[in-house]
Structure formats: C-alpha cells, structure tokens
C-alpha cells in the first residue's frame, strides 16, 4: 500500500506546485473534491477505504463531467457495525475490486499538485497519508470548517443535513442521480456543492486557497 517509494523529487515538485496554488484566488483555482467510505474502526484491523469518489471544481463551479469513482479492495475482515453505506451488500464486489495501489497512476493525476477538498478532512487525509506517505498532498480545504464559519447558527454540520439546510439537495441529486448519502461519489458531489455555494457568497469573491485552507 506504500506508494511513496522513490518518489521524493517528484513529490517535492508537486508540493511546489501546490504551494503556488495557495496564493491563487479560490474562484480561479482548480480543486479536487474527494470522499472515501471506509470500514470504520475495528480492534485489530486497520481502517480501510472501500469506495472513493472524486470530482473537479474549477473557476468556482463544479465540473460535472470530470469525475472518478471506484470500489476498493477489502478482503475477509469485519466492518464496524456502525460504518455507513452499502458495503454489506457489496462484499463480493469489494473482494474483487482493485487495491488503491493499483489505481495510483490514475489517482495521482487527481490528487497531486492541486488543493484537496473534503467534508471533515480527517478521514480522507489519513487514508491518503497511509497510501502515499512520501507525497506531500494538499493544501486541504475542509468544507465542515467553512460551513461553521459562514453559517455558525446551523444546528448540525453533518454533510447531508447541511445540504438540506442550505437547499442544495436538488443540485447534488442532479449531479449524482440515483445515489444517496454515504455513497462516495454522492458525498463528493455534496461537498463540492457546499464549496461552490460558499465561494458564491458575498464577501468571498477574493478569498485565496490559502485562506480557505487556513479557516
């Protein structure tokens, strides 16, 4: 699963690109929005991703035709009983799905040299840190933090509840029809819709990537 061996010089170049991107106004930047669904924590087993969904946001707008999704290999192991999603009915497909390392040539095109966005970034950042430890990915923009800043009176910051509170569900369902919460692509679309919405708010026109990542 270690995808960083022999990649130090390339990783440094990618980090330099990311560093320059920090000073770009967010409305002119290219972001990759990412979501992982995982097994959840189980004693004696690592937390493993079983699904990934990604899409692009450019110029402050979602690029609906730039998306990536895949199931990811999970072998014979238990899931946390509270782990959300459809994994219970997908165990045969997950056993036959590609491992993240096998997808890295494609994933790297999405993940390196661009700002990364997730809702509550801890899961996505920790999964990628394990998969590619020598790649200096990011900066990271957390839409949960942005929502707390822009809408401090919201009762819940959970992704699906924020989507409803801000009247974004129709936008998300148009981007990802037939899906629902805790599907990686659907949740990536919901996260992207949040960022698109926040960047269109009055007063956010000149915000930089660095400012978004620093909130």
Backbone as a chain_set.jsonl record, in Angstrom:
{"seq": "XXXXXXXXXXXXXXXXXXXXXXXXXXXXXXXXXXXXXXXXXXXXXXXXXXXXXXXXXXXXXXXXXXXXXXXXXXXXXXXXXXXXXXXXXXXXXXXXXXXXXXXXXXXXXXXXXXXXXXXXXXXXXXXXXXXXXXXXXXXXXXXXXXXXXXXXXXXXXXXXXXXXXXXXXXXXXXXXXXXXXXXXXXXXXXXXXXXXXXXXXXXXXXXXXXXXXXX", "coords": {"N": [[0.82, -1.207, 0.0], [2.166, 1.149, 0.227], [2.872, 3.952, -1.502], [4.912, 5.665, -1.97], [7.603, 5.143, -2.435], [10.731, 5.992, -3.767], [9.858, 8.4, -4.808], [10.555, 10.95, -4.008], [11.739, 13.329, -5.227], [9.91, 13.947, -7.229], [7.663, 14.288, -5.642], [8.431, 16.576, -4.227], [8.431, 18.466, -6.288], [5.718, 18.444, -6.937], [4.7, 19.403, -4.556], [5.676, 21.993, -4.591], [4.183, 23.071, -6.687], [1.671, 22.919, -5.477], [2.094, 24.713, -3.382], [2.324, 27.166, -4.716], [-0.258, 27.305, -5.67], [-1.659, 27.996, -3.402], [-1.741, 30.741, -3.219], [-3.463, 31.562, -5.093], [-6.534, 33.048, -6.081], [-9.505, 31.61, -4.911], [-11.682, 31.436, -6.602], [-10.534, 31.202, -9.066], [-9.124, 28.883, -9.003], [-8.276, 25.365, -9.366], [-9.765, 22.623, -7.921], [-9.67, 19.4, -6.353], [-12.228, 17.472, -5.243], [-12.896, 15.132, -2.757], [-14.024, 11.995, -1.498], [-13.954, 9.316, 0.781], [-15.38, 6.178, 1.557], [-15.272, 4.097, 4.369], [-14.174, 1.163, 6.239], [-14.516, 1.672, 8.891], [-13.525, 1.812, 12.375], [-12.132, -1.075, 13.776], [-11.15, -3.22, 16.28], [-7.892, -4.506, 16.126], [-7.679, -4.408, 13.395], [-6.778, -2.455, 10.515], [-8.174, 0.745, 9.558], [-9.813, 0.72, 6.558], [-10.276, 1.982, 3.228], [-13.201, 1.522, 1.252], [-14.491, 2.56, -0.883], [-14.167, 5.161, -3.271], [-14.764, 8.491, -4.292], [-14.543, 11.207, -6.552], [-14.444, 14.568, -7.822], [-14.036, 17.47, -9.966], [-13.646, 20.965, -9.288], [-13.694, 23.979, -10.82], [-12.817, 27.375, -11.366], [-14.677, 28.242, -9.516], [-16.907, 26.709, -10.003], [-18.619, 23.577, -10.252], [-17.343, 20.905, -12.137], [-19.121, 18.915, -13.854], [-18.634, 16.799, -15.573], [-16.148, 15.891, -14.992], [-15.136, 13.474, -13.212], [-14.514, 10.795, -10.906], [-14.805, 7.472, -9.804], [-14.655, 4.543, -7.757], [-14.973, 1.227, -6.493], [-13.078, -0.227, -3.839], [-10.586, -2.628, -2.944], [-11.393, -4.843, -0.343], [-10.67, -7.348, 1.847], [-11.29, -10.468, 3.582], [-12.526, -9.491, 6.398], [-13.816, -7.894, 9.348], [-16.283, -5.263, 9.356], [-16.84, -2.152, 11.018], [-19.809, -2.194, 12.845], [-21.304, 0.133, 12.789], [-20.475, 1.483, 10.577], [-21.343, 3.443, 7.846], [-23.195, 3.145, 4.693], [-23.363, 1.006, 1.698], [-21.886, -1.294, 2.005], [-22.318, -3.861, 3.039], [-23.832, -5.293, 1.199], [-22.133, -5.432, -0.862], [-19.927, -7.039, -0.592], [-18.809, -9.163, -2.141], [-18.151, -7.837, -4.527], [-16.319, -6.004, -3.477], [-14.262, -7.681, -2.662], [-13.229, -8.376, -5.107], [-12.449, -6.004, -6.176], [-10.161, -3.366, -7.292], [-7.004, -2.758, -5.63], [-5.985, 0.187, -3.808], [-3.308, 0.897, -4.495], [-3.029, -0.167, -7.04], [-4.521, 1.548, -8.515], [-3.142, 3.883, -8.403], [-1.618, 5.275, -10.532], [-3.698, 6.534, -11.951], [-5.091, 7.827, -9.883], [-3.158, 9.619, -8.954], [-3.126, 11.656, -10.824], [-5.321, 13.088, -10.145], [-4.843, 13.864, -7.53], [-2.387, 15.064, -6.93], [-0.529, 18.096, -6.742], [-2.675, 19.868, -6.609], [-5.147, 21.748, -4.751], [-6.943, 20.004, -2.22], [-10.191, 18.895, -1.286], [-12.512, 18.141, 1.249], [-15.223, 17.013, 3.339], [-14.992, 17.442, 6.625], [-12.062, 16.672, 6.962], [-10.42, 14.741, 8.102], [-10.648, 11.881, 7.756], [-10.193, 11.468, 4.952], [-7.659, 12.658, 4.627], [-6.065, 11.111, 6.369], [-6.31, 8.53, 5.272], [-5.105, 8.893, 2.738], [-2.564, 9.648, 3.557], [-1.574, 7.249, 4.553], [-1.637, 5.694, 2.253], [0.061, 6.965, 0.451], [2.706, 7.882, 1.612], [5.005, 9.453, 1.123], [4.251, 11.463, -0.514], [3.488, 14.842, -0.63], [0.677, 15.968, -0.094], [-2.049, 18.223, -0.783], [-2.682, 21.815, -0.39], [-5.278, 21.313, 2.129], [-8.738, 21.794, 2.094], [-11.404, 22.192, 4.208], [-14.716, 21.627, 4.112], [-16.512, 21.41, 6.197], [-15.429, 23.057, 8.182], [-15.563, 25.496, 6.796], [-18.34, 25.814, 6.555], [-19.06, 26.073, 9.239], [-17.889, 28.532, 9.693], [-19.189, 30.254, 7.864], [-21.887, 29.837, 8.388], [-22.65, 29.95, 11.303], [-24.853, 29.454, 12.935], [-26.099, 27.093, 12.263], [-27.683, 24.053, 13.175], [-26.651, 21.471, 12.855], [-23.617, 20.147, 11.498], [-23.294, 18.015, 9.881], [-22.848, 16.42, 6.745], [-25.06, 15.67, 5.012], [-27.176, 16.917, 6.334], [-26.443, 19.611, 6.345], [-26.515, 20.042, 3.611], [-29.276, 19.864, 3.127], [-30.155, 22.011, 4.768], [-29.14, 24.239, 3.473], [-30.459, 24.196, 1.126], [-29.452, 22.664, -1.014], [-29.825, 20.127, -1.935], [-31.22, 19.421, -4.311], [-29.432, 20.281, -6.246], [-27.272, 18.552, -5.759], [-28.431, 16.039, -6.24], [-29.019, 16.29, -8.918], [-26.455, 16.279, -9.949], [-25.634, 13.729, -9.251], [-27.528, 11.496, -9.853], [-29.824, 9.075, -8.547], [-28.318, 8.186, -6.439], [-27.286, 8.276, -2.949], [-26.749, 9.61, 0.393], [-23.645, 8.738, 1.945], [-22.646, 7.29, -0.11], [-19.719, 7.314, -1.963], [-19.247, 8.939, -4.284], [-21.579, 10.474, -4.374], [-21.4, 11.842, -1.918], [-19.04, 13.261, -2.385], [-19.965, 14.947, -4.402], [-21.851, 16.391, -2.919], [-20.183, 17.691, -1.103], [-18.675, 19.226, -2.91], [-20.725, 20.856, -3.895], [-21.256, 22.351, -1.622], [-18.84, 23.815, -1.368], [-18.902, 25.24, -3.79], [-21.203, 26.767, -3.32], [-20.427, 28.315, -1.047], [-18.277, 29.797, -2.091], [-19.642, 31.501, -3.737], [-20.853, 33.282, -2.068], [-21.518, 36.617, -0.824], [-18.696, 38.657, -0.244], [-16.829, 36.655, -0.338], [-15.486, 36.708, -2.687], [-12.809, 37.319, -3.285], [-11.306, 35.587, -1.828], [-8.506, 33.552, -1.022], [-6.951, 30.382, -1.87], [-5.245, 29.664, 0.172], [-6.376, 31.044, 2.327], [-8.841, 29.721, 2.536], [-7.934, 27.16, 3.224], [-6.839, 27.742, 5.648], [-8.847, 28.342, 7.441]], "CA": [[0.0, 0.0, 0.0], [3.062, 2.303, 0.262], [3.002, 4.441, -2.872], [5.838, 6.778, -1.997], [8.985, 4.738, -2.6], [11.411, 6.508, -4.948], [9.115, 9.495, -5.393], [10.819, 12.173, -3.251], [11.943, 14.511, -6.053], [8.641, 14.261, -7.866], [6.785, 14.799, -4.596], [8.829, 17.949, -3.947], [7.948, 19.31, -7.384], [4.272, 18.558, -6.797], [4.424, 20.262, -3.409], [5.933, 23.368, -5.021], [3.005, 23.485, -7.443], [0.61, 23.148, -4.507], [2.395, 25.92, -2.628], [1.949, 28.3, -5.553], [-1.722, 27.343, -5.759], [-2.2, 28.585, -2.184], [-1.9, 32.179, -3.347], [-4.463, 31.793, -6.133], [-7.905, 33.259, -5.631], [-10.224, 30.339, -4.996], [-12.597, 31.444, -7.748], [-9.762, 30.878, -10.257], [-8.342, 27.669, -8.744], [-8.799, 24.03, -9.653], [-9.794, 21.788, -6.737], [-10.2, 18.042, -6.383], [-13.083, 17.162, -4.097], [-12.725, 13.696, -2.572], [-14.669, 11.324, -0.371], [-13.772, 7.89, 0.983], [-16.156, 5.394, 2.519], [-14.309, 3.197, 4.991], [-14.65, 0.062, 7.075], [-14.648, 2.072, 10.277], [-12.524, 1.265, 13.297], [-12.369, -2.402, 14.361], [-9.946, -3.591, 17.017], [-7.046, -5.495, 15.483], [-7.678, -4.227, 11.942], [-6.661, -1.055, 10.101], [-9.3, 1.344, 8.838], [-9.552, 0.602, 5.119], [-11.295, 2.55, 2.355], [-13.831, 0.559, 0.34], [-15.04, 3.279, -2.032], [-13.66, 6.516, -3.467], [-15.437, 9.334, -5.268], [-13.878, 12.495, -6.734], [-14.78, 15.407, -8.97], [-13.297, 18.724, -10.043], [-14.297, 22.264, -9.221], [-12.817, 24.971, -11.47], [-13.428, 28.691, -11.531], [-15.807, 28.37, -8.604], [-18.043, 25.91, -10.459], [-18.414, 22.136, -10.359], [-17.2, 20.333, -13.482], [-19.91, 17.699, -13.685], [-18.132, 15.714, -16.409], [-14.829, 15.478, -14.51], [-15.406, 12.709, -12.001], [-13.894, 9.473, -10.795], [-15.291, 6.663, -8.685], [-14.284, 3.133, -7.807], [-14.895, 0.403, -5.304], [-11.705, -0.56, -3.478], [-10.486, -3.982, -2.401], [-11.417, -5.184, 1.077], [-10.721, -8.805, 1.945], [-12.059, -11.07, 4.668], [-12.313, -8.768, 7.644], [-15.07, -7.276, 9.787], [-16.529, -3.828, 9.308], [-17.515, -1.61, 12.184], [-21.248, -2.296, 12.598], [-21.879, 1.46, 12.58], [-19.961, 2.081, 9.344], [-22.475, 3.641, 6.932], [-23.016, 2.789, 3.291], [-23.926, -0.251, 1.192], [-20.811, -2.283, 1.957], [-22.768, -5.215, 3.396], [-24.346, -5.974, 0.005], [-21.104, -5.329, -1.895], [-18.708, -7.706, -0.155], [-18.198, -9.913, -3.245], [-17.53, -6.853, -5.419], [-15.158, -5.423, -2.802], [-13.183, -8.672, -2.679], [-12.663, -8.411, -6.459], [-12.142, -4.634, -6.597], [-8.717, -3.056, -7.289], [-6.398, -2.136, -4.456], [-5.635, 1.583, -4.109], [-2.02, 0.996, -5.171], [-3.2, -0.481, -8.455], [-5.159, 2.703, -9.146], [-2.386, 5.099, -8.152], [-1.315, 6.094, -11.715], [-4.855, 7.38, -12.256], [-5.389, 8.671, -8.728], [-2.168, 10.684, -8.801], [-3.499, 12.76, -11.692], [-6.352, 13.831, -9.429], [-4.516, 14.192, -6.143], [-1.105, 15.746, -6.745], [-0.37, 19.418, -7.316], [-3.907, 20.654, -6.548], [-5.799, 21.746, -3.443], [-7.889, 18.913, -2.0], [-11.358, 19.328, -0.524], [-13.353, 17.096, 1.814], [-16.049, 17.456, 4.457], [-14.323, 16.844, 7.781], [-10.98, 16.103, 6.145], [-9.586, 13.788, 8.826], [-10.659, 10.549, 7.152], [-9.544, 11.481, 3.64], [-6.248, 12.97, 4.789], [-5.358, 9.994, 6.992], [-6.263, 7.427, 4.308], [-4.097, 9.191, 1.725], [-1.245, 9.636, 4.197], [-1.139, 5.854, 4.618], [-1.469, 5.142, 0.912], [1.163, 7.626, -0.27], [3.323, 8.628, 2.71], [6.047, 10.389, 0.696], [3.648, 12.534, -1.304], [3.058, 15.969, 0.207], [-0.582, 16.332, -0.727], [-2.729, 19.379, -0.237], [-3.371, 22.075, 0.868], [-6.596, 20.744, 2.355], [-9.853, 22.683, 2.415], [-12.423, 21.422, 4.927], [-15.996, 22.325, 3.986], [-17.139, 21.477, 7.518], [-14.923, 24.272, 8.813], [-16.106, 26.647, 6.078], [-19.754, 25.953, 6.914], [-19.109, 26.636, 10.595], [-17.517, 29.951, 9.606], [-20.179, 31.008, 7.105], [-23.226, 29.634, 8.957], [-22.42, 29.476, 12.667], [-26.085, 29.13, 13.65], [-26.644, 25.799, 11.861], [-27.777, 23.101, 14.281], [-25.777, 20.333, 12.564], [-22.657, 20.304, 10.412], [-23.246, 16.774, 9.108], [-22.906, 16.778, 5.327], [-26.403, 15.584, 4.429], [-28.053, 17.888, 6.979], [-26.073, 20.928, 5.819], [-27.034, 20.09, 2.239], [-30.694, 20.212, 3.218], [-30.34, 23.324, 5.377], [-28.77, 25.273, 2.508], [-31.259, 23.967, -0.089], [-28.55, 22.198, -2.064], [-30.048, 18.722, -2.281], [-31.581, 19.283, -5.728], [-28.176, 20.427, -7.0], [-26.478, 17.335, -5.594], [-29.113, 14.929, -6.908], [-28.849, 16.479, -10.367], [-25.087, 15.873, -10.261], [-25.41, 12.313, -8.948], [-28.877, 10.924, -9.729], [-29.964, 7.679, -8.142], [-27.426, 7.876, -5.322], [-27.677, 8.881, -1.69], [-25.69, 9.866, 1.362], [-22.721, 7.648, 2.273], [-22.031, 6.817, -1.351], [-18.561, 8.205, -2.045], [-19.405, 9.951, -5.32], [-22.65, 11.377, -3.943], [-20.888, 12.718, -0.865], [-18.107, 14.19, -3.019], [-20.796, 15.951, -5.075], [-22.424, 17.252, -1.885], [-19.082, 18.521, -0.618], [-18.383, 20.195, -3.972], [-21.83, 21.814, -3.931], [-21.04, 23.254, -0.498], [-17.772, 24.75, -1.701], [-19.433, 26.107, -4.842], [-22.131, 27.689, -2.662], [-19.699, 29.25, -0.18], [-17.486, 30.709, -2.914], [-20.551, 32.465, -4.366], [-21.406, 34.178, -1.057], [-20.939, 37.959, -0.79], [-17.525, 38.786, 0.6], [-15.889, 35.552, -0.564], [-15.048, 36.774, -4.08], [-11.35, 37.424, -3.416], [-10.643, 34.681, -0.887], [-7.494, 32.716, -1.637], [-6.897, 28.984, -1.454], [-4.577, 29.649, 1.474], [-7.348, 31.469, 3.339], [-9.794, 28.62, 2.713], [-7.271, 26.067, 3.927], [-6.464, 28.169, 6.989], [-10.002, 28.6, 8.297]], "C": [[0.857, 1.262, 0.0], [3.341, 2.765, -1.16], [4.061, 5.514, -2.992], [7.266, 6.414, -2.311], [9.553, 5.316, -3.888], [10.789, 7.74, -5.547], [9.466, 10.844, -4.769], [10.936, 13.397, -4.155], [10.66, 14.911, -6.751], [7.663, 14.845, -6.851], [7.126, 16.244, -4.264], [8.346, 18.895, -5.039], [6.444, 19.526, -7.272], [3.908, 19.47, -5.64], [4.669, 21.724, -3.773], [4.76, 23.911, -5.821], [1.862, 23.799, -6.488], [0.838, 24.439, -3.732], [2.034, 27.169, -3.424], [0.437, 28.448, -5.637], [-2.347, 28.007, -4.547], [-2.526, 30.059, -2.357], [-2.899, 32.546, -4.445], [-5.811, 32.104, -5.498], [-8.706, 31.991, -5.887], [-11.143, 30.283, -6.211], [-11.876, 31.141, -9.061], [-9.016, 29.55, -10.139], [-9.055, 26.421, -9.25], [-8.667, 23.205, -8.38], [-10.181, 20.358, -7.108], [-10.965, 17.813, -5.091], [-13.136, 15.647, -3.967], [-13.521, 13.202, -1.373], [-14.293, 9.849, -0.391], [-14.885, 7.364, 1.875], [-15.219, 4.323, 3.063], [-14.995, 2.12, 5.828], [-15.003, 0.506, 8.479], [-13.618, 1.373, 11.146], [-12.999, -0.066, 13.872], [-11.07, -2.825, 15.037], [-9.194, -4.709, 16.307], [-6.955, -5.376, 13.979], [-7.463, -2.742, 11.619], [-7.978, -0.562, 9.51], [-8.954, 1.334, 7.356], [-10.644, 1.297, 4.312], [-11.891, 1.466, 1.457], [-14.462, 1.239, -0.874], [-14.43, 4.666, -2.065], [-14.509, 7.208, -4.518], [-14.732, 10.672, -5.347], [-14.517, 13.249, -7.889], [-14.034, 16.723, -8.855], [-14.235, 19.908, -9.825], [-13.294, 23.275, -9.761], [-13.55, 26.296, -11.581], [-14.644, 28.9, -10.661], [-17.008, 27.54, -8.962], [-17.67, 24.434, -10.558], [-18.314, 21.742, -11.828], [-17.864, 18.957, -13.46], [-19.359, 16.525, -14.481], [-16.734, 15.259, -16.004], [-15.005, 14.78, -13.166], [-14.729, 11.356, -12.064], [-14.535, 8.762, -9.621], [-14.839, 5.225, -8.876], [-14.563, 2.491, -6.453], [-13.428, 0.052, -5.076], [-11.674, -1.883, -2.741], [-10.538, -3.993, -0.872], [-11.591, -6.691, 1.158], [-11.59, -9.274, 3.096], [-11.692, -10.399, 5.983], [-13.65, -8.173, 8.075], [-15.095, -5.786, 9.509], [-17.083, -3.394, 10.663], [-19.025, -1.651, 11.931], [-21.937, -0.955, 12.383], [-21.352, 2.139, 11.321], [-21.101, 2.227, 8.343], [-22.164, 3.159, 5.523], [-23.499, 1.384, 2.978], [-22.918, -1.397, 1.196], [-21.29, -3.699, 2.23], [-23.257, -5.986, 2.175], [-23.317, -5.976, -1.121], [-19.863, -6.144, -1.577], [-18.044, -8.509, -1.272], [-17.494, -8.959, -4.208], [-16.288, -6.241, -4.78], [-13.981, -6.394, -2.8], [-12.49, -8.715, -4.038], [-12.219, -7.04, -6.958], [-10.635, -4.384, -6.569], [-8.262, -2.49, -5.952], [-6.018, -0.699, -4.807], [-4.307, 1.734, -4.842], [-2.108, 0.713, -6.653], [-3.803, 0.691, -9.218], [-4.303, 3.961, -9.082], [-2.023, 5.889, -9.413], [-2.464, 7.019, -12.099], [-5.165, 8.331, -11.103], [-4.434, 9.845, -8.628], [-2.485, 11.882, -9.684], [-4.546, 13.66, -11.035], [-5.839, 14.477, -8.152], [-3.253, 15.009, -5.957], [-1.112, 17.106, -7.438], [-1.615, 20.272, -7.334], [-4.394, 20.705, -5.107], [-6.845, 20.638, -3.381], [-8.975, 19.368, -1.044], [-12.102, 18.098, -0.015], [-14.188, 17.707, 2.923], [-15.596, 16.705, 5.691], [-13.156, 16.003, 7.265], [-10.2, 14.983, 6.819], [-9.509, 12.425, 8.173], [-9.879, 10.535, 5.847], [-8.044, 11.729, 3.775], [-5.484, 11.79, 5.384], [-5.266, 8.802, 6.054], [-5.167, 7.689, 3.277], [-2.697, 9.227, 2.31], [-0.709, 8.22, 4.315], [-0.855, 5.29, 3.235], [-0.238, 5.702, 0.209], [1.952, 8.478, 0.703], [4.393, 9.632, 2.286], [5.531, 11.494, -0.219], [3.125, 13.611, -0.363], [1.805, 16.559, -0.426], [-1.204, 17.545, -0.043], [-2.23, 20.662, -0.882], [-4.781, 21.498, 0.91], [-7.596, 21.835, 2.731], [-10.964, 21.83, 3.009], [-13.742, 22.173, 4.846], [-16.764, 22.344, 5.302], [-16.715, 22.752, 8.232], [-15.475, 25.519, 8.13], [-17.562, 26.885, 6.435], [-19.884, 26.537, 8.319], [-18.805, 28.131, 10.582], [-18.625, 30.766, 8.942], [-21.568, 30.95, 7.727], [-23.113, 29.112, 10.394], [-23.681, 29.057, 13.412], [-26.69, 27.783, 13.244], [-26.604, 24.82, 13.03], [-26.8, 21.954, 14.103], [-24.836, 20.684, 11.43], [-22.464, 19.019, 9.62], [-23.538, 17.08, 7.645], [-24.322, 16.748, 4.771], [-27.351, 16.603, 5.044], [-27.715, 19.32, 6.55], [-26.605, 21.103, 4.401], [-28.505, 20.467, 2.228], [-30.895, 21.625, 3.73], [-30.061, 24.455, 4.401], [-29.467, 25.092, 1.158], [-30.402, 23.546, -1.282], [-28.847, 20.778, -2.529], [-30.397, 18.543, -3.752], [-30.341, 19.391, -6.608], [-27.369, 19.138, -6.942], [-27.125, 16.172, -6.338], [-29.057, 15.06, -8.417], [-27.453, 16.058, -10.809], [-24.896, 14.372, -10.148], [-26.754, 11.607, -8.774], [-28.842, 9.457, -9.324], [-29.064, 7.265, -7.003], [-27.962, 8.544, -4.056], [-26.488, 9.054, -0.779], [-24.943, 8.587, 1.692], [-22.388, 6.774, 1.07], [-20.924, 7.808, -1.651], [-18.732, 9.289, -3.115], [-20.481, 10.949, -4.938], [-22.133, 12.354, -2.892], [-19.843, 13.696, -1.403], [-18.868, 15.296, -3.748], [-21.401, 16.912, -4.061], [-21.374, 18.202, -1.328], [-18.733, 19.598, -1.638], [-19.471, 21.26, -4.06], [-21.722, 22.811, -2.785], [-19.965, 24.285, -0.821], [-18.223, 25.724, -2.778], [-20.344, 27.179, -4.236], [-21.386, 28.746, -1.843], [-18.917, 30.258, -1.008], [-18.346, 31.757, -3.609], [-21.154, 33.45, -3.36], [-20.769, 35.562, -1.155], [-19.773, 38.018, 0.2], [-16.489, 37.702, 0.416], [-15.248, 35.631, -1.957], [-13.529, 36.742, -4.229], [-10.6, 36.485, -2.483], [-9.66, 33.786, -1.628], [-7.604, 31.271, -1.158], [-6.273, 28.881, -0.062], [-5.541, 30.041, 2.585], [-8.379, 30.373, 3.588], [-9.162, 27.49, 3.537], [-6.94, 26.435, 5.362], [-7.612, 28.401, 7.922], [-10.111, 27.553, 9.4]], "O": [[0.326, 2.352, -0.209], [3.975, 2.05, -1.935], [4.118, 6.211, -4.005], [8.094, 7.314, -2.448], [8.967, 5.168, -4.961], [11.13, 8.118, -6.668], [8.733, 11.81, -4.983], [10.295, 14.413, -3.884], [10.356, 16.099, -6.854], [6.924, 15.781, -7.157], [6.228, 17.057, -4.042], [7.9, 20.005, -4.746], [5.947, 20.633, -7.48], [2.935, 20.221, -5.714], [3.942, 22.603, -3.311], [4.379, 25.071, -5.661], [1.165, 24.801, -6.647], [-0.108, 25.177, -3.455], [1.498, 28.126, -2.867], [-0.09, 29.56, -5.67], [-3.455, 28.534, -4.642], [-3.455, 30.577, -1.738], [-3.145, 33.728, -4.689], [-6.187, 31.496, -4.495], [-8.596, 31.377, -6.948], [-11.361, 29.215, -6.782], [-12.526, 30.853, -10.066], [-8.343, 29.137, -11.084], [-10.256, 26.425, -9.521], [-7.576, 23.099, -7.82], [-10.928, 20.136, -8.061], [-10.422, 17.944, -3.994], [-13.391, 14.949, -4.948], [-13.668, 13.901, -0.37], [-14.31, 9.208, -1.442], [-15.286, 8.023, 2.835], [-14.462, 3.712, 2.309], [-16.199, 2.158, 6.084], [-15.715, -0.203, 9.19], [-12.928, 0.456, 10.701], [-14.113, -0.175, 14.384], [-10.007, -2.788, 14.418], [-9.777, -5.726, 15.932], [-6.239, -6.146, 13.339], [-7.915, -1.873, 12.364], [-8.79, -1.351, 9.025], [-7.927, 1.875, 6.947], [-11.819, 1.213, 4.669], [-11.172, 0.597, 0.961], [-14.918, 0.561, -1.795], [-14.2, 5.279, -1.022], [-14.921, 6.599, -5.506], [-14.355, 11.228, -4.315], [-15.061, 12.648, -8.816], [-13.478, 17.057, -7.809], [-15.428, 19.859, -10.127], [-12.19, 23.414, -9.235], [-14.75, 26.337, -11.853], [-15.549, 29.652, -11.023], [-18.042, 27.64, -8.301], [-16.54, 24.091, -10.906], [-19.105, 22.192, -12.657], [-17.241, 17.961, -13.092], [-19.586, 15.372, -14.113], [-16.189, 14.336, -16.608], [-15.02, 15.423, -12.116], [-14.415, 10.845, -13.139], [-14.78, 9.362, -8.574], [-14.664, 4.752, -9.999], [-14.411, 3.121, -5.407], [-12.634, 0.037, -6.017], [-12.602, -2.225, -2.009], [-9.821, -3.249, -0.204], [-12.541, -7.247, 0.606], [-12.505, -8.574, 3.53], [-10.67, -10.711, 6.594], [-14.529, -7.97, 7.238], [-14.053, -5.135, 9.437], [-17.719, -4.181, 11.364], [-19.476, -1.18, 10.887], [-23.044, -0.912, 11.848], [-21.747, 3.267, 11.025], [-21.763, 1.241, 8.019], [-21.027, 2.811, 5.201], [-23.977, 0.663, 3.854], [-23.087, -2.37, 0.461], [-20.718, -4.651, 1.698], [-23.11, -7.207, 2.119], [-23.596, -6.468, -2.214], [-18.834, -5.964, -2.228], [-16.815, -8.535, -1.345], [-16.379, -9.231, -4.653], [-15.303, -5.986, -5.474], [-12.83, -5.975, -2.923], [-11.308, -9.047, -4.125], [-11.67, -6.932, -8.053], [-9.904, -5.11, -5.895], [-9.024, -1.836, -5.24], [-5.757, -0.394, -5.971], [-4.176, 2.593, -5.714], [-1.353, 1.28, -7.443], [-3.616, 0.811, -10.429], [-4.679, 4.995, -9.635], [-2.113, 7.116, -9.371], [-2.238, 8.153, -12.521], [-5.465, 9.504, -11.325], [-4.841, 10.947, -8.26], [-2.148, 13.012, -9.33], [-4.636, 14.849, -11.341], [-6.342, 15.521, -7.737], [-3.07, 15.602, -4.894], [-1.619, 17.258, -8.549], [-1.635, 21.306, -8.002], [-4.093, 19.807, -4.32], [-7.541, 20.368, -4.36], [-8.72, 20.13, -0.111], [-12.299, 17.132, -0.752], [-13.889, 18.804, 3.396], [-15.784, 15.493, 5.802], [-13.256, 14.782, 7.149], [-9.388, 14.331, 6.164], [-8.422, 11.863, 8.044], [-9.005, 9.691, 5.652], [-7.246, 11.075, 3.103], [-4.37, 11.498, 4.951], [-4.241, 8.121, 6.035], [-4.38, 6.792, 2.976], [-1.736, 8.871, 1.628], [0.497, 8.009, 4.189], [0.069, 4.495, 3.066], [0.427, 4.991, -0.544], [1.876, 9.705, 0.627], [4.664, 10.578, 3.026], [6.295, 12.359, -0.647], [2.402, 13.317, 0.59], [1.868, 17.521, -1.191], [-0.919, 17.845, 1.116], [-1.437, 20.611, -1.821], [-5.394, 21.23, -0.124], [-7.323, 22.684, 3.579], [-11.413, 20.863, 2.393], [-13.883, 23.24, 5.444], [-17.6, 23.225, 5.502], [-17.545, 23.446, 8.818], [-15.819, 26.493, 8.8], [-17.98, 28.031, 6.601], [-20.728, 27.401, 8.557], [-19.38, 28.9, 11.352], [-18.961, 31.853, 9.412], [-22.342, 31.9, 7.611], [-23.447, 27.958, 10.664], [-23.588, 28.367, 14.427], [-27.695, 27.369, 13.822], [-25.627, 24.762, 13.777], [-26.184, 21.505, 15.069], [-25.197, 21.421, 10.513], [-21.57, 18.938, 8.778], [-24.39, 17.917, 7.345], [-24.747, 17.705, 4.123], [-28.24, 17.107, 4.358], [-28.614, 20.149, 6.407], [-27.086, 22.175, 4.035], [-28.935, 21.289, 1.42], [-31.715, 22.367, 3.191], [-30.678, 25.516, 4.489], [-29.117, 25.744, 0.174], [-30.602, 24.009, -2.405], [-28.18, 20.277, -3.434], [-29.915, 17.603, -4.384], [-30.215, 18.674, -7.601], [-26.843, 18.684, -7.958], [-26.43, 15.401, -6.999], [-29.049, 14.054, -9.127], [-27.279, 15.54, -11.912], [-24.082, 13.796, -10.87], [-27.085, 11.169, -7.673], [-27.946, 8.707, -9.71], [-29.048, 6.091, -6.633], [-28.952, 9.274, -4.089], [-25.362, 8.694, -1.125], [-25.519, 7.499, 1.719], [-21.904, 5.652, 1.222], [-21.15, 9.017, -1.603], [-18.392, 10.447, -2.87], [-20.316, 12.149, -5.156], [-22.398, 13.553, -2.969], [-19.762, 14.833, -0.937], [-18.458, 16.456, -3.713], [-21.46, 18.116, -4.309], [-21.65, 19.381, -1.107], [-18.519, 20.754, -1.273], [-19.174, 22.435, -4.277], [-22.056, 23.984, -2.95], [-20.146, 25.479, -0.581], [-17.947, 26.92, -2.68], [-20.261, 28.353, -4.598], [-21.687, 29.936, -1.941], [-18.89, 31.443, -0.677], [-17.834, 32.795, -4.028], [-21.887, 34.358, -3.752], [-19.601, 35.676, -1.528], [-19.852, 37.506, 1.317], [-15.384, 37.803, 0.95], [-14.539, 34.708, -2.359], [-13.018, 36.19, -5.204], [-9.378, 36.581, -2.363], [-9.944, 33.318, -2.731], [-8.269, 30.983, -0.163], [-6.726, 28.1, 0.775], [-5.53, 29.442, 3.66], [-8.751, 30.124, 4.735], [-9.796, 26.939, 4.437], [-6.777, 25.555, 6.207], [-7.387, 28.64, 9.109], [-11.029, 27.612, 10.218]]}, "num_chains": 1, "name": "protein.A"}
